[in-house]
């Protein structure tokens, strides 16, 4: 028991201090930063050739690698797919057991191997050559076996790993990730991939909602749209707002076009001034020429309009001025736009 206690005490004594931990973290970041700085000068015409090959690819960019390179490869494939270039990750170990069926002559293969001698990649190389698919290699060794077999070689050499033993792929993994991102983004820009294109591929994200969601998707219609004629008494606005469970009521003219807006706040303030207004035509208290919006406008535009003018309810009109619905700021908040 005493020996165990002494062992624990020794372990506690050997632990590095908080200051030393912070220093290690900063050194790792500095080493990886230096690796990225050195990477910029290594990019040459082979990078441009690789982007052109990807642009000419009619199938998927098939990314493959093993270990840390495989982890990085899966992320690179995801980045390509999310920026408009169809891509998938293929584990070479599974590839030799049937998953190579995912690779057709229309595909392009992007290999990741820092050593350029990864056994699993060398194993699938003959099959890829038989298919005649173009091969791009990201590696730290431009004279390796895989480099000699690839159509285009992008070097991503680092001076040393951030690992104190100079063994664990750290700086080299970051360098490969950066090159993969650079390829994806350069391809994206070459395709003139827009925000709208990005949103279509990310419909569940905040950006997707901001760029795709229209006012017409959120507006309240039918029984949820409070509406009265401008000659009706103010009490009719109370009834319409209550029935629609709304915060405001649109007021229409003889042609059925919006000529005003009454909010529940307007009603309360009017009755505090003069209770007789309850029986007066609603036109006496309505806001004339209220802010309105089209159903085809982006919901985020409506939110900006409402925030700018500090309003909670926004009538949605047709091109000729008829009320189509009402947009409540709470609906925009529920949609995650703010």
Secondary structure, DSSP 8 states (H G I E B T S, - for coil): -HHHHHHHHHHHHHS--HHHHHHHHHHHHHHHHHHHHHHHHH--HHHHHHHHHHHH-SS-EEEEE-THHHHHHHHHHHHHHHTT--EEEE-HHHHTTTGGGG--TT-EEEEE-SSS--HHHHHHHHHHHHHT-EEEEEES-TTSHHHHH-SEEEE---S--SSTTS-SSSHHHHHHHHHHHHHHHHHHHHTT--HHHHHHH-TTSHHHHHHH-BHHHH-B-GGGS-EEETTSBHHHHHHHHHHHT-SEEEEE-TTSBEEEEEEHHHHHHHHHH-GGGGGSBGGGTSEES--EEETTSBHHHHHHHHHHHT-SEEEEE-TTSBEEEEEEHHHHHHTT--
